[in-house]
Amino acid sequence: QVQLVESGGGLVQAGGSLRLSCLVSGRPLSSITMRWFRQAPGKEREFVASNTWSSGSTSYVDSVKGRFTISRDNAKNTVYLQMNSLKPEDTAVYYCHARINSLDYWGQGTQVTVSS
């Protein structure tokens, strides 16, 4: 049974930083491409960042490029999202995601609120 558990959200002022963590259990992280998504109130869930298991390559939505960094620690089975220079428009519930054998797994989400 694969489980994803996010942590690290909170309230921060604009310009501040947060680091989100996603602990993966039930499957070695080294074999999984991990993604972060977010969903703001009244909006659809959107892709934020990905980290490919095979090459380690990363991808970001344009709005976070240069500010957010996705990384992983396979030994800890944990993927991170370092968020710097946060803006009020980054306010959302952040979810980590894995697709394994055509099945989608999601964490419960962690709230990030950026005040102006």
C-alpha positions in Angstrom: 0.0 0.0 0.0 1.6 3.2 -1.2 1.0 6.3 1.0 2.1 9.9 0.7 2.1 12.2 3.6 2.9 15.9 3.2 4.1 18.3 5.9 5.7 21.7 6.2 2.8 24.1 5.2 1.9 27.2 7.1 1.4 30.9 7.1 4.2 33.1 5.8 4.6 36.7 4.7 5.2 37.6 1.1 8.9 37.2 0.3 9.3 34.4 2.8 10.2 30.7 2.4 8.8 27.4 3.3 9.9 23.8 2.6 7.3 21.2 2.0 8.1 17.5 2.6 6.4 14.4 1.2 7.1 11.1 2.9 6.5 8.1 0.7 5.9 4.6 2.1 5.1 1.3 0.5 7.5 1.7 -2.4 11.1 2.8 -2.8 11.2 6.5 -3.8 14.1 5.8 -6.2 11.7 4.1 -8.7 9.0 6.8 -8.7 8.7 10.1 -10.6 7.3 12.6 -8.0 5.2 15.6 -8.7 3.8 18.5 -6.6 0.5 20.0 -7.4 -1.5 22.8 -5.8 -5.1 23.9 -5.6 -6.2 27.4 -4.7 -9.8 28.1 -3.6 -12.2 28.1 -6.5 -9.5 27.0 -9.0 -8.5 23.7 -10.6 -5.6 21.7 -9.3 -2.5 22.7 -11.2 0.9 21.1 -11.7 3.8 22.8 -9.9 6.9 20.7 -10.2 8.2 17.2 -11.0 11.3 15.2 -10.4 12.0 12.2 -12.6 13.2 9.0 -11.0 15.4 7.8 -13.8 17.3 10.9 -14.8 16.6 13.2 -11.9 15.4 15.9 -14.3 13.1 18.5 -13.0 10.2 20.5 -14.5 8.3 23.5 -13.2 5.3 25.6 -14.1 6.3 29.0 -15.4 4.9 30.9 -12.4 7.3 29.2 -9.9 10.5 28.9 -12.0 13.5 30.4 -10.3 11.6 30.4 -6.9 10.7 26.8 -6.2 13.0 23.8 -6.2 12.0 20.2 -6.1 14.4 17.6 -4.7 14.5 14.1 -3.3 16.3 12.1 -0.7 15.9 8.5 -1.7 17.5 7.2 1.5 14.7 9.0 3.5 12.0 8.2 0.9 11.2 11.9 1.0 10.6 14.5 -1.7 10.8 18.2 -1.0 9.6 21.4 -2.4 11.7 24.4 -1.4 9.6 27.6 -1.9 11.4 30.9 -1.8 10.2 34.5 -2.6 6.6 33.4 -1.9 3.8 35.5 -3.2 0.1 35.8 -2.2 -0.8 34.0 -5.4 1.1 30.9 -4.2 -1.6 30.4 -1.5 -3.1 27.0 -2.0 -3.3 23.5 -0.7 -0.2 21.6 -1.9 -0.3 17.9 -2.8 2.4 15.5 -3.7 1.6 12.9 -6.3 3.0 9.6 -7.7 1.8 7.5 -10.6 2.6 3.8 -10.1 1.5 1.1 -12.4 -1.1 3.5 -13.9 -2.5 4.3 -10.5 -2.5 7.8 -9.1 -1.6 8.3 -5.5 -2.1 11.6 -3.6 -1.2 12.9 -0.2 -3.7 14.6 2.0 -2.4 18.0 1.2 -0.8 20.8 3.2 -2.0 24.3 3.4 0.3 27.2 2.4 -0.9 30.7 3.0 1.1 33.7 1.9 0.0 37.1 3.4 0.7 40.4 1.6 
